[in-house]
């Protein structure tokens, strides 16, 4: 099991706070990547604020990673 440290919004419009979760076991088709940095773009802000009405929380935003 891999413990993941991230930042997450606990609810809509909230500030990001440290969040740790268990990612589960890696499957044969999975790879583990160490992320050094992650960018937040405007679509991530929209998801944090639930502007599109389908976000679920806690929400770990960010999809522009360097690692």
mmCIF file of the N, C-alpha and C atoms, coordinates in Angstrom:
data_MODEL
# 
_entry.id   MODEL 
# 
loop_
_atom_site.group_PDB 
_atom_site.id 
_atom_site.type_symbol 
_atom_site.label_atom_id 
_atom_site.label_alt_id 
_atom_site.label_comp_id 
_atom_site.label_asym_id 
_atom_site.label_entity_id 
_atom_site.label_seq_id 
_atom_site.pdbx_PDB_ins_code 
_atom_site.Cartn_x 
_atom_site.Cartn_y 
_atom_site.Cartn_z 
_atom_site.occupancy 
_atom_site.B_iso_or_equiv 
_atom_site.pdbx_formal_charge 
_atom_site.auth_seq_id 
_atom_site.auth_comp_id 
_atom_site.auth_asym_id 
_atom_site.auth_atom_id 
_atom_site.pdbx_PDB_model_num 
ATOM 1   N N  . UNK A 1 1  ? 0.834   -1.188 0.000   1.00 0.00 ? 1  UNK A N  1 
ATOM 2   C CA . UNK A 1 1  ? 0.000   0.000  0.000   1.00 0.00 ? 1  UNK A CA 1 
ATOM 3   C C  . UNK A 1 1  ? 0.872   1.242  0.000   1.00 0.00 ? 1  UNK A C  1 
ATOM 4   N N  . UNK A 1 2  ? 0.464   2.219  -0.771  1.00 0.00 ? 2  UNK A N  1 
ATOM 5   C CA . UNK A 1 2  ? 1.195   3.479  -0.856  1.00 0.00 ? 2  UNK A CA 1 
ATOM 6   C C  . UNK A 1 2  ? 0.391   4.582  -0.194  1.00 0.00 ? 2  UNK A C  1 
ATOM 7   N N  . UNK A 1 3  ? 1.009   5.253  0.761   1.00 0.00 ? 3  UNK A N  1 
ATOM 8   C CA . UNK A 1 3  ? 0.388   6.429  1.352   1.00 0.00 ? 3  UNK A CA 1 
ATOM 9   C C  . UNK A 1 3  ? 0.761   7.626  0.485   1.00 0.00 ? 3  UNK A C  1 
ATOM 10  N N  . UNK A 1 4  ? -0.239  8.368  0.061   1.00 0.00 ? 4  UNK A N  1 
ATOM 11  C CA . UNK A 1 4  ? -0.043  9.529  -0.796  1.00 0.00 ? 4  UNK A CA 1 
ATOM 12  C C  . UNK A 1 4  ? -0.244  10.794 0.035   1.00 0.00 ? 4  UNK A C  1 
ATOM 13  N N  . UNK A 1 5  ? 0.725   11.706 -0.028  1.00 0.00 ? 5  UNK A N  1 
ATOM 14  C CA . UNK A 1 5  ? 0.582   13.013 0.612   1.00 0.00 ? 5  UNK A CA 1 
ATOM 15  C C  . UNK A 1 5  ? 0.214   14.008 -0.473  1.00 0.00 ? 5  UNK A C  1 
ATOM 16  N N  . UNK A 1 6  ? -0.827  14.774 -0.228  1.00 0.00 ? 6  UNK A N  1 
ATOM 17  C CA . UNK A 1 6  ? -1.311  15.727 -1.221  1.00 0.00 ? 6  UNK A CA 1 
ATOM 18  C C  . UNK A 1 6  ? -1.936  16.914 -0.496  1.00 0.00 ? 6  UNK A C  1 
ATOM 19  N N  . UNK A 1 7  ? -2.511  17.799 -1.279  1.00 0.00 ? 7  UNK A N  1 
ATOM 20  C CA . UNK A 1 7  ? -3.329  18.880 -0.747  1.00 0.00 ? 7  UNK A CA 1 
ATOM 21  C C  . UNK A 1 7  ? -4.714  18.725 -1.342  1.00 0.00 ? 7  UNK A C  1 
ATOM 22  N N  . UNK A 1 8  ? -5.733  18.912 -0.521  1.00 0.00 ? 8  UNK A N  1 
ATOM 23  C CA . UNK A 1 8  ? -7.104  18.707 -0.971  1.00 0.00 ? 8  UNK A CA 1 
ATOM 24  C C  . UNK A 1 8  ? -8.015  19.789 -0.414  1.00 0.00 ? 8  UNK A C  1 
ATOM 25  N N  . UNK A 1 9  ? -9.079  20.058 -1.154  1.00 0.00 ? 9  UNK A N  1 
ATOM 26  C CA . UNK A 1 9  ? -10.145 20.935 -0.669  1.00 0.00 ? 9  UNK A CA 1 
ATOM 27  C C  . UNK A 1 9  ? -11.152 20.045 0.055   1.00 0.00 ? 9  UNK A C  1 
ATOM 28  N N  . UNK A 1 10 ? -11.412 20.276 1.341   1.00 0.00 ? 10 UNK A N  1 
ATOM 29  C CA . UNK A 1 10 ? -12.353 19.433 2.070   1.00 0.00 ? 10 UNK A CA 1 
ATOM 30  C C  . UNK A 1 10 ? -13.815 19.683 1.690   1.00 0.00 ? 10 UNK A C  1 
ATOM 31  N N  . UNK A 1 11 ? -14.085 20.844 1.117   1.00 0.00 ? 11 UNK A N  1 
ATOM 32  C CA . UNK A 1 11 ? -15.446 21.192 0.683   1.00 0.00 ? 11 UNK A CA 1 
ATOM 33  C C  . UNK A 1 11 ? -15.349 22.282 -0.372  1.00 0.00 ? 11 UNK A C  1 
ATOM 34  N N  . UNK A 1 12 ? -16.443 22.576 -1.024  1.00 0.00 ? 12 UNK A N  1 
ATOM 35  C CA . UNK A 1 12 ? -16.462 23.579 -2.093  1.00 0.00 ? 12 UNK A CA 1 
ATOM 36  C C  . UNK A 1 12 ? -15.976 24.928 -1.581  1.00 0.00 ? 12 UNK A C  1 
ATOM 37  N N  . UNK A 1 13 ? -15.048 25.524 -2.333  1.00 0.00 ? 13 UNK A N  1 
ATOM 38  C CA . UNK A 1 13 ? -14.554 26.851 -2.015  1.00 0.00 ? 13 UNK A CA 1 
ATOM 39  C C  . UNK A 1 13 ? -13.541 26.918 -0.887  1.00 0.00 ? 13 UNK A C  1 
ATOM 40  N N  . UNK A 1 14 ? -13.209 25.777 -0.296  1.00 0.00 ? 14 UNK A N  1 
ATOM 41  C CA . UNK A 1 14 ? -12.287 25.771 0.838   1.00 0.00 ? 14 UNK A CA 1 
ATOM 42  C C  . UNK A 1 14 ? -10.842 25.920 0.377   1.00 0.00 ? 14 UNK A C  1 
ATOM 43  N N  . UNK A 1 15 ? -10.000 26.387 1.286   1.00 0.00 ? 15 UNK A N  1 
ATOM 44  C CA . UNK A 1 15 ? -8.570  26.417 1.017   1.00 0.00 ? 15 UNK A CA 1 
ATOM 45  C C  . UNK A 1 15 ? -8.045  24.987 1.049   1.00 0.00 ? 15 UNK A C  1 
ATOM 46  N N  . UNK A 1 16 ? -6.988  24.742 0.275   1.00 0.00 ? 16 UNK A N  1 
ATOM 47  C CA . UNK A 1 16 ? -6.386  23.417 0.262   1.00 0.00 ? 16 UNK A CA 1 
ATOM 48  C C  . UNK A 1 16 ? -5.676  23.169 1.582   1.00 0.00 ? 16 UNK A C  1 
ATOM 49  N N  . UNK A 1 17 ? -5.773  21.920 2.067   1.00 0.00 ? 17 UNK A N  1 
ATOM 50  C CA . UNK A 1 17 ? -5.072  21.541 3.286   1.00 0.00 ? 17 UNK A CA 1 
ATOM 51  C C  . UNK A 1 17 ? -4.399  20.196 3.071   1.00 0.00 ? 17 UNK A C  1 
ATOM 52  N N  . UNK A 1 18 ? -3.372  19.933 3.867   1.00 0.00 ? 18 UNK A N  1 
ATOM 53  C CA . UNK A 1 18 ? -2.635  18.687 3.747   1.00 0.00 ? 18 UNK A CA 1 
ATOM 54  C C  . UNK A 1 18 ? -3.590  17.512 3.901   1.00 0.00 ? 18 UNK A C  1 
ATOM 55  N N  . UNK A 1 19 ? -3.451  16.531 3.016   1.00 0.00 ? 19 UNK A N  1 
ATOM 56  C CA . UNK A 1 19 ? -4.361  15.385 2.979   1.00 0.00 ? 19 UNK A CA 1 
ATOM 57  C C  . UNK A 1 19 ? -3.548  14.146 2.626   1.00 0.00 ? 19 UNK A C  1 
ATOM 58  N N  . UNK A 1 20 ? -3.720  13.085 3.372   1.00 0.00 ? 20 UNK A N  1 
ATOM 59  C CA . UNK A 1 20 ? -3.013  11.834 3.119   1.00 0.00 ? 20 UNK A CA 1 
ATOM 60  C C  . UNK A 1 20 ? -4.037  10.728 2.916   1.00 0.00 ? 20 UNK A C  1 
ATOM 61  N N  . UNK A 1 21 ? -3.794  9.890  1.910   1.00 0.00 ? 21 UNK A N  1 
ATOM 62  C CA . UNK A 1 21 ? -4.718  8.789  1.648   1.00 0.00 ? 21 UNK A CA 1 
ATOM 63  C C  . UNK A 1 21 ? -3.970  7.567  1.145   1.00 0.00 ? 21 UNK A C  1 
ATOM 64  N N  . UNK A 1 22 ? -4.625  6.422  1.224   1.00 0.00 ? 22 UNK A N  1 
ATOM 65  C CA . UNK A 1 22 ? -4.054  5.156  0.785   1.00 0.00 ? 22 UNK A CA 1 
ATOM 66  C C  . UNK A 1 22 ? -4.470  4.912  -0.657  1.00 0.00 ? 22 UNK A C  1 
ATOM 67  N N  . UNK A 1 23 ? -3.495  4.806  -1.541  1.00 0.00 ? 23 UNK A N  1 
ATOM 68  C CA . UNK A 1 23 ? -3.781  4.600  -2.964  1.00 0.00 ? 23 UNK A CA 1 
ATOM 69  C C  . UNK A 1 23 ? -4.048  3.134  -3.297  1.00 0.00 ? 23 UNK A C  1 
ATOM 70  N N  . UNK A 1 24 ? -3.849  2.235  -2.359  1.00 0.00 ? 24 UNK A N  1 
ATOM 71  C CA . UNK A 1 24 ? -4.064  0.814  -2.621  1.00 0.00 ? 24 UNK A CA 1 
ATOM 72  C C  . UNK A 1 24 ? -2.855  0.180  -3.297  1.00 0.00 ? 24 UNK A C  1 
ATOM 73  N N  . UNK A 1 25 ? -2.972  -1.095 -3.570  1.00 0.00 ? 25 UNK A N  1 
ATOM 74  C CA . UNK A 1 25 ? -1.887  -1.846 -4.195  1.00 0.00 ? 25 UNK A CA 1 
ATOM 75  C C  . UNK A 1 25 ? -1.799  -1.527 -5.685  1.00 0.00 ? 25 UNK A C  1 
ATOM 76  N N  . UNK A 1 26 ? -0.575  -1.482 -6.199  1.00 0.00 ? 26 UNK A N  1 
ATOM 77  C CA . UNK A 1 26 ? -0.382  -1.301 -7.635  1.00 0.00 ? 26 UNK A CA 1 
ATOM 78  C C  . UNK A 1 26 ? -0.765  -2.579 -8.360  1.00 0.00 ? 26 UNK A C  1 
ATOM 79  N N  . UNK A 1 27 ? -1.450  -2.430 -9.476  1.00 0.00 ? 27 UNK A N  1 
ATOM 80  C CA . UNK A 1 27 ? -1.801  -3.569 -10.327 1.00 0.00 ? 27 UNK A CA 1 
ATOM 81  C C  . UNK A 1 27 ? -0.724  -3.727 -11.393 1.00 0.00 ? 27 UNK A C  1 
ATOM 82  N N  . UNK A 1 28 ? -0.773  -4.824 -12.129 1.00 0.00 ? 28 UNK A N  1 
ATOM 83  C CA . UNK A 1 28 ? 0.250   -5.130 -13.134 1.00 0.00 ? 28 UNK A CA 1 
ATOM 84  C C  . UNK A 1 28 ? 0.383   -4.020 -14.177 1.00 0.00 ? 28 UNK A C  1 
ATOM 85  N N  . UNK A 1 29 ? -0.717  -3.340 -14.510 1.00 0.00 ? 29 UNK A N  1 
ATOM 86  C CA . UNK A 1 29 ? -0.686  -2.301 -15.548 1.00 0.00 ? 29 UNK A CA 1 
ATOM 87  C C  . UNK A 1 29 ? -0.410  -0.901 -14.983 1.00 0.00 ? 29 UNK A C  1 
ATOM 88  N N  . UNK A 1 30 ? -0.195  -0.774 -13.673 1.00 0.00 ? 30 UNK A N  1 
ATOM 89  C CA . UNK A 1 30 ? 0.049   0.516  -13.030 1.00 0.00 ? 30 UNK A CA 1 
ATOM 90  C C  . UNK A 1 30 ? 1.540   0.814  -12.934 1.00 0.00 ? 30 UNK A C  1 
ATOM 91  N N  . UNK A 1 31 ? 1.859   2.082  -12.828 1.00 0.00 ? 31 UNK A N  1 
ATOM 92  C CA . UNK A 1 31 ? 3.221   2.519  -12.525 1.00 0.00 ? 31 UNK A CA 1 
ATOM 93  C C  . UNK A 1 31 ? 3.151   3.520  -11.378 1.00 0.00 ? 31 UNK A C  1 
ATOM 94  N N  . UNK A 1 32 ? 4.190   3.554  -10.575 1.00 0.00 ? 32 UNK A N  1 
ATOM 95  C CA . UNK A 1 32 ? 4.264   4.521  -9.489  1.00 0.00 ? 32 UNK A CA 1 
ATOM 96  C C  . UNK A 1 32 ? 5.194   5.648  -9.912  1.00 0.00 ? 32 UNK A C  1 
ATOM 97  N N  . UNK A 1 33 ? 4.734   6.881  -9.784  1.00 0.00 ? 33 UNK A N  1 
ATOM 98  C CA . UNK A 1 33 ? 5.501   8.056  -10.177 1.00 0.00 ? 33 UNK A CA 1 
ATOM 99  C C  . UNK A 1 33 ? 5.649   8.955  -8.958  1.00 0.00 ? 33 UNK A C  1 
ATOM 100 N N  . UNK A 1 34 ? 6.872   9.373  -8.674  1.00 0.00 ? 34 UNK A N  1 
ATOM 101 C CA . UNK A 1 34 ? 7.090   10.331 -7.601  1.00 0.00 ? 34 UNK A CA 1 
ATOM 102 C C  . UNK A 1 34 ? 6.902   11.726 -8.175  1.00 0.00 ? 34 UNK A C  1 
ATOM 103 N N  . UNK A 1 35 ? 5.959   12.466 -7.639  1.00 0.00 ? 35 UNK A N  1 
ATOM 104 C CA . UNK A 1 35 ? 5.669   13.819 -8.112  1.00 0.00 ? 35 UNK A CA 1 
ATOM 105 C C  . UNK A 1 35 ? 6.429   14.808 -7.236  1.00 0.00 ? 35 UNK A C  1 
ATOM 106 N N  . UNK A 1 36 ? 7.243   15.644 -7.875  1.00 0.00 ? 36 UNK A N  1 
ATOM 107 C CA . UNK A 1 36 ? 7.990   16.668 -7.145  1.00 0.00 ? 36 UNK A CA 1 
ATOM 108 C C  . UNK A 1 36 ? 7.201   17.970 -7.040  1.00 0.00 ? 36 UNK A C  1 
ATOM 109 N N  . UNK A 1 37 ? 6.491   18.329 -8.112  1.00 0.00 ? 37 UNK A N  1 
ATOM 110 C CA . UNK A 1 37 ? 5.699   19.560 -8.148  1.00 0.00 ? 37 UNK A CA 1 
ATOM 111 C C  . UNK A 1 37 ? 4.430   19.310 -8.943  1.00 0.00 ? 37 UNK A C  1 
ATOM 112 N N  . UNK A 1 38 ? 3.395   20.081 -8.629  1.00 0.00 ? 38 UNK A N  1 
ATOM 113 C CA . UNK A 1 38 ? 2.134   19.971 -9.364  1.00 0.00 ? 38 UNK A CA 1 
ATOM 114 C C  . UNK A 1 38 ? 1.534   21.363 -9.516  1.00 0.00 ? 38 UNK A C  1 
ATOM 115 N N  . UNK A 1 39 ? 1.162   21.702 -10.745 1.00 0.00 ? 39 UNK A N  1 
ATOM 116 C CA . UNK A 1 39 ? 0.540   22.989 -11.012 1.00 0.00 ? 39 UNK A CA 1 
ATOM 117 C C  . UNK A 1 39 ? -0.973  22.913 -10.872 1.00 0.00 ? 39 UNK A C  1 
ATOM 118 N N  . UNK A 1 40 ? -1.563  24.048 -10.566 1.00 0.00 ? 40 UNK A N  1 
ATOM 119 C CA . UNK A 1 40 ? -3.017  24.181 -10.477 1.00 0.00 ? 40 UNK A CA 1 
ATOM 120 C C  . UNK A 1 40 ? -3.438  25.158 -11.566 1.00 0.00 ? 40 UNK A C  1 
ATOM 121 N N  . UNK A 1 41 ? -4.362  24.747 -12.425 1.00 0.00 ? 41 UNK A N  1 
ATOM 122 C CA . UNK A 1 41 ? -4.838  25.625 -13.492 1.00 0.00 ? 41 UNK A CA 1 
ATOM 123 C C  . UNK A 1 41 ? -6.275  26.064 -13.192 1.00 0.00 ? 41 UNK A C  1 
ATOM 124 N N  . UNK A 1 42 ? -6.833  26.864 -14.081 1.00 0.00 ? 42 UNK A N  1 
ATOM 125 C CA . UNK A 1 42 ? -8.165  27.417 -13.834 1.00 0.00 ? 42 UNK A CA 1 
ATOM 126 C C  . UNK A 1 42 ? -9.238  26.341 -13.742 1.00 0.00 ? 42 UNK A C  1 
ATOM 127 N N  . UNK A 1 43 ? -9.123  25.276 -14.520 1.00 0.00 ? 43 UNK A N  1 
ATOM 128 C CA . UNK A 1 43 ? -10.133 24.209 -14.423 1.00 0.00 ? 43 UNK A CA 1 
ATOM 129 C C  . UNK A 1 43 ? -10.075 23.528 -13.054 1.00 0.00 ? 43 UNK A C  1 
ATOM 130 N N  . UNK A 1 44 ? -8.878  23.438 -12.452 1.00 0.00 ? 44 UNK A N  1 
ATOM 131 C CA . UNK A 1 44 ? -8.771  22.896 -11.096 1.00 0.00 ? 44 UNK A CA 1 
ATOM 132 C C  . UNK A 1 44 ? -9.501  23.799 -10.102 1.00 0.00 ? 44 UNK A C  1 
ATOM 133 N N  . UNK A 1 45 ? -9.352  25.115 -10.259 1.00 0.00 ? 45 UNK A N  1 
ATOM 134 C CA . UNK A 1 45 ? -10.057 26.053 -9.382  1.00 0.00 ? 45 UNK A CA 1 
ATOM 135 C C  . UNK A 1 45 ? -11.567 25.910 -9.533  1.00 0.00 ? 45 UNK A C  1 
ATOM 136 N N  . UNK A 1 46 ? -12.032 25.689 -10.757 1.00 0.00 ? 46 UNK A N  1 
ATOM 137 C CA . UNK A 1 46 ? -13.462 25.481 -10.992 1.00 0.00 ? 46 UNK A CA 1 
ATOM 138 C C  . UNK A 1 46 ? -13.943 24.212 -10.301 1.00 0.00 ? 46 UNK A C  1 
ATOM 139 N N  . UNK A 1 47 ? -13.123 23.159 -10.327 1.00 0.00 ? 47 UNK A N  1 
ATOM 140 C CA . UNK A 1 47 ? -13.488 21.917 -9.640  1.00 0.00 ? 47 UNK A CA 1 
ATOM 141 C C  . UNK A 1 47 ? -13.506 22.119 -8.124  1.00 0.00 ? 47 UNK A C  1 
ATOM 142 N N  . UNK A 1 48 ? -12.505 22.839 -7.584  1.00 0.00 ? 48 UNK A N  1 
ATOM 143 C CA . UNK A 1 48 ? -12.466 23.106 -6.144  1.00 0.00 ? 48 UNK A CA 1 
ATOM 144 C C  . UNK A 1 48 ? -13.719 23.858 -5.715  1.00 0.00 ? 48 UNK A C  1 
ATOM 145 N N  . UNK A 1 49 ? -14.160 24.815 -6.525  1.00 0.00 ? 49 UNK A N  1 
ATOM 146 C CA . UNK A 1 49 ? -15.340 25.623 -6.196  1.00 0.00 ? 49 UNK A CA 1 
ATOM 147 C C  . UNK A 1 49 ? -16.653 24.973 -6.622  1.00 0.00 ? 49 UNK A C  1 
ATOM 148 N N  . UNK A 1 50 ? -16.591 23.795 -7.235  1.00 0.00 ? 50 UNK A N  1 
ATOM 149 C CA . UNK A 1 50 ? -17.761 23.057 -7.731  1.00 0.00 ? 50 UNK A CA 1 
ATOM 150 C C  . UNK A 1 50 ? -18.603 23.899 -8.693  1.00 0.00 ? 50 UNK A C  1 
ATOM 151 N N  . UNK A 1 51 ? -17.928 24.657 -9.548  1.00 0.00 ? 51 UNK A N  1 
ATOM 152 C CA . UNK A 1 51 ? -18.628 25.512 -10.509 1.00 0.00 ? 51 UNK A CA 1 
ATOM 153 C C  . UNK A 1 51 ? -19.427 24.713 -11.534 1.00 0.00 ? 51 UNK A C  1 
ATOM 154 N N  . UNK A 1 52 ? -19.048 23.480 -11.789 1.00 0.00 ? 52 UNK A N  1 
ATOM 155 C CA . UNK A 1 52 ? -19.741 22.666 -12.791 1.00 0.00 ? 52 UNK A CA 1 
ATOM 156 C C  . UNK A 1 52 ? -20.729 21.685 -12.161 1.00 0.00 ? 52 UNK A C  1 
ATOM 157 N N  . UNK A 1 53 ? -20.781 21.647 -10.832 1.00 0.00 ? 53 UNK A N  1 
ATOM 158 C CA . UNK A 1 53 ? -21.797 20.876 -10.133 1.00 0.00 ? 53 UNK A CA 1 
ATOM 159 C C  . UNK A 1 53 ? -21.551 19.381 -9.995  1.00 0.00 ? 53 UNK A C  1 
ATOM 160 N N  . UNK A 1 54 ? -20.336 18.900 -10.256 1.00 0.00 ? 54 UNK A N  1 
ATOM 161 C CA . UNK A 1 54 ? -20.120 17.452 -10.109 1.00 0.00 ? 54 UNK A CA 1 
ATOM 162 C C  . UNK A 1 54 ? -18.859 17.090 -9.319  1.00 0.00 ? 54 UNK A C  1 
ATOM 163 N N  . UNK A 1 55 ? -18.327 18.030 -8.565  1.00 0.00 ? 55 UNK A N  1 
ATOM 164 C CA . UNK A 1 55 ? -17.143 17.744 -7.751  1.00 0.00 ? 55 UNK A CA 1 
ATOM 165 C C  . UNK A 1 55 ? -17.535 16.929 -6.529  1.00 0.00 ? 55 UNK A C  1 
ATOM 166 N N  . UNK A 1 56 ? -16.616 16.082 -6.066  1.00 0.00 ? 56 UNK A N  1 
ATOM 167 C CA . UNK A 1 56 ? -16.815 15.364 -4.807  1.00 0.00 ? 56 UNK A CA 1 
ATOM 168 C C  . UNK A 1 56 ? -15.605 15.636 -3.920  1.00 0.00 ? 56 UNK A C  1 
ATOM 169 N N  . UNK A 1 57 ? -15.828 15.628 -2.633  1.00 0.00 ? 57 UNK A N  1 
ATOM 170 C CA . UNK A 1 57 ? -14.820 16.061 -1.670  1.00 0.00 ? 57 UNK A CA 1 
ATOM 171 C C  . UNK A 1 57 ? -14.520 14.965 -0.663  1.00 0.00 ? 57 UNK A C  1 
ATOM 172 N N  . UNK A 1 58 ? -13.286 14.931 -0.156  1.00 0.00 ? 58 UNK A N  1 
ATOM 173 C CA . UNK A 1 58 ? -12.204 15.856 -0.416  1.00 0.00 ? 58 UNK A CA 1 
ATOM 174 C C  . UNK A 1 58 ? -11.721 15.743 -1.857  1.00 0.00 ? 58 UNK A C  1 
ATOM 175 N N  . UNK A 1 59 ? -11.337 16.870 -2.444  1.00 0.00 ? 59 UNK A N  1 
ATOM 176 C CA . UNK A 1 59 ? -10.929 16.928 -3.842  1.00 0.00 ? 59 UNK A CA 1 
ATOM 177 C C  . UNK A 1 59 ? -9.448  17.263 -3.937  1.00 0.00 ? 59 UNK A C  1 
ATOM 178 N N  . UNK A 1 60 ? -8.681  16.343 -4.507  1.00 0.00 ? 60 UNK A N  1 
ATOM 179 C CA . UNK A 1 60 ? -7.259  16.566 -4.771  1.00 0.00 ? 60 UNK A CA 1 
ATOM 180 C C  . UNK A 1 60 ? -7.158  17.098 -6.189  1.00 0.00 ? 60 UNK A C  1 
ATOM 181 N N  . UNK A 1 61 ? -6.814  18.363 -6.313  1.00 0.00 ? 61 UNK A N  1 
ATOM 182 C CA . UNK A 1 61 ? -6.745  19.004 -7.628  1.00 0.00 ? 61 UNK A CA 1 
ATOM 183 C C  . UNK A 1 61 ? -5.328  18.931 -8.181  1.00 0.00 ? 61 UNK A C  1 
ATOM 184 N N  . UNK A 1 62 ? -5.200  19.228 -9.455  1.00 0.00 ? 62 UNK A N  1 
ATOM 185 C CA . UNK A 1 62 ? -3.891  19.290 -10.094 1.00 0.00 ? 62 UNK A CA 1 
ATOM 186 C C  . UNK A 1 62 ? -3.670  18.135 -11.047 1.00 0.00 ? 62 UNK A C  1 
ATOM 187 N N  . UNK A 1 63 ? -3.248  18.456 -12.249 1.00 0.00 ? 63 UNK A N  1 
ATOM 188 C CA . UNK A 1 63 ? -2.968  17.413 -13.239 1.00 0.00 ? 63 UNK A CA 1 
ATOM 189 C C  . UNK A 1 63 ? -1.743  17.763 -14.079 1.00 0.00 ? 63 UNK A C  1 
ATOM 190 N N  . UNK A 1 64 ? -1.049  18.807 -13.704 1.00 0.00 ? 64 UNK A N  1 
ATOM 191 C CA . UNK A 1 64 ? 0.156   19.242 -14.421 1.00 0.00 ? 64 UNK A CA 1 
ATOM 192 C C  . UNK A 1 64 ? 1.349   18.961 -13.511 1.00 0.00 ? 64 UNK A C  1 
ATOM 193 N N  . UNK A 1 65 ? 1.880   17.736 -13.598 1.00 0.00 ? 65 UNK A N  1 
ATOM 194 C CA . UNK A 1 65 ? 2.878   17.290 -12.628 1.00 0.00 ? 65 UNK A CA 1 
ATOM 195 C C  . UNK A 1 65 ? 4.284   17.220 -13.218 1.00 0.00 ? 65 UNK A C  1 
ATOM 196 N N  . UNK A 1 66 ? 5.257   17.361 -12.339 1.00 0.00 ? 66 UNK A N  1 
ATOM 197 C CA . UNK A 1 66 ? 6.670   17.180 -12.670 1.00 0.00 ? 66 UNK A CA 1 
ATOM 198 C C  . UNK A 1 66 ? 7.210   16.167 -11.672 1.00 0.00 ? 66 UNK A C  1 
ATOM 199 N N  . UNK A 1 67 ? 7.869   15.156 -12.181 1.00 0.00 ? 67 UNK A N  1 
ATOM 200 C CA . UNK A 1 67 ? 8.406   14.154 -11.261 1.00 0.00 ? 67 UNK A CA 1 
ATOM 201 C C  . UNK A 1 67 ? 9.313   13.197 -11.964 1.00 0.00 ? 67 UNK A C  1 
# 
